[in-house]
């Protein structure tokens, strides 16, 4: 049985992900928002959902920490490539929460070596291809294919 705190974390993460659902579900909407640029607030959402440090998120996004801080404090749209990477990470967290049933369980899984992808999922999140590999592994887990 989940504790109140676990349920609260799931609820908070799910609430933060609601505005992005339409982009997860429609490639046309996804492309439109990527080309237009996600709001810099999406970085704040990613930090809160992931529970990662600024340095960790900066590394995943191939940014320096000062550059990430500038994006966080600016009220403007992100670049196309940064928007795409952030959106894919948000979608991955959405899928991970769905697969594992909790944010914490998904976060516990990310740093563990995974036989199916022969890597630690967390080490693959610095590229779209890596995120897709992790997403495919989550789909396999959903269907009971564990290796």
C-alpha positions in Angstrom: 0.0 0.0 0.0 1.3 3.4 -0.9 1.9 6.0 1.8 0.3 9.4 1.8 3.7 10.9 0.7 4.0 8.5 -2.2 0.5 9.3 -3.4 1.2 13.0 -3.0 4.3 12.7 -5.1 2.5 10.8 -7.8 -0.4 13.4 -7.7 2.0 16.3 -7.9 3.9 14.8 -10.8 0.7 13.9 -12.7 -0.6 17.4 -12.2 2.6 18.9 -13.6 2.4 16.6 -16.6 -1.2 17.4 -17.5 -0.4 20.4 -19.8 2.0 18.3 -21.8 -0.4 15.3 -22.4 -1.6 16.7 -25.7 1.9 16.8 -27.0 2.6 13.2 -25.9 -0.5 12.0 -27.7 -0.2 13.9 -31.0 2.9 14.1 -33.2 1.4 17.2 -34.9 0.9 19.0 -31.6 4.4 17.8 -30.5 6.1 19.2 -33.6 4.2 22.4 -33.3 5.2 23.1 -29.7 8.8 22.0 -30.4 9.1 24.4 -33.3 7.4 27.2 -31.4 9.5 26.5 -28.3 8.4 25.2 -24.9 8.1 27.8 -22.2 11.1 28.0 -19.8 8.7 26.9 -17.1 8.9 23.4 -18.6 12.4 23.2 -17.1 11.0 24.0 -13.7 8.4 21.2 -14.2 11.2 18.8 -15.3 13.3 19.6 -12.2 10.3 19.1 -9.9 9.0 15.9 -11.5 12.4 14.3 -11.7 13.7 15.5 -8.4 17.1 15.9 -10.1 19.6 18.5 -9.3 20.2 21.4 -11.6 23.6 20.0 -12.4 22.2 16.6 -13.3 19.5 18.1 -15.6 22.0 20.5 -17.2 24.2 17.5 -18.0 21.3 15.6 -19.5 20.4 18.6 -21.7 24.0 19.3 -22.7 24.0 22.7 -20.9 26.2 24.3 -18.3 24.6 24.9 -15.0 24.8 28.7 -15.4 23.1 28.4 -18.8 20.3 26.3 -17.2 19.9 28.9 -14.5 19.5 31.6 -17.2 16.8 29.6 -18.9 15.1 29.0 -15.6 15.0 32.8 -14.8 14.1 33.9 -18.3 10.4 34.1 -19.3 10.9 33.1 -22.9 10.7 30.1 -25.2 13.4 27.4 -25.3 15.2 26.6 -28.6 13.9 23.9 -30.8 16.4 21.3 -29.8 16.1 22.0 -26.1 12.3 22.0 -26.3 12.4 18.6 -28.0 14.8 17.1 -25.4 12.7 18.5 -22.4 9.5 17.3 -23.9 10.9 13.8 -24.5 12.2 13.7 -20.8 8.8 14.8 -19.5 7.1 12.1 -21.6 9.6 9.5 -20.3 8.7 10.5 -16.7 5.0 10.2 -17.5 5.6 6.7 -19.0 7.8 5.7 -16.1 5.2 6.7 -13.5 2.6 4.8 -15.4 4.8 1.7 -15.7 6.1 1.6 -12.1 3.1 3.2 -10.3 5.2 5.8 -8.5 7.7 8.5 -9.2 10.0 7.0 -6.6 10.0 3.5 -8.0 10.8 4.9 -11.5 13.6 7.1 -10.1 14.9 4.0 -8.2 15.0 2.0 -11.5 16.8 4.7 -13.6 20.3 4.2 -12.1 20.2 0.4 -12.1 21.9 -1.5 -14.9 19.2 -2.9 -17.2 20.0 -6.1 -19.2 17.5 -5.2 -21.9 19.4 -2.1 -22.9 22.7 -3.2 -21.5 23.1 0.1 -19.7 21.9 2.2 -16.8 18.8 4.0 -18.2 19.9 7.2 -16.4 23.1 7.2 -18.5 21.1 7.3 -21.8 18.9 10.4 -21.1 21.3 12.8 -22.7 20.1 12.0 -26.2 16.8 11.5 -27.9 17.9 8.1 -29.1 18.8 7.1 -25.6 15.4 8.3 -24.3 13.7 6.3 -27.0 15.7 3.2 -25.9 14.5 3.7 -22.3 11.0 4.3 -23.5 11.0 1.1 -25.5 12.3 -0.8 -22.4 9.4 0.6 -20.4 7.0 -0.7 -23.1 8.6 -4.1 -22.9 8.2 -4.1 -19.1 4.6 -3.1 -19.5 4.1 -6.2 -21.7 6.0 -8.5 -19.4 9.1 -8.8 -21.6 11.9 -8.3 -19.0 15.0 -9.2 -21.0 
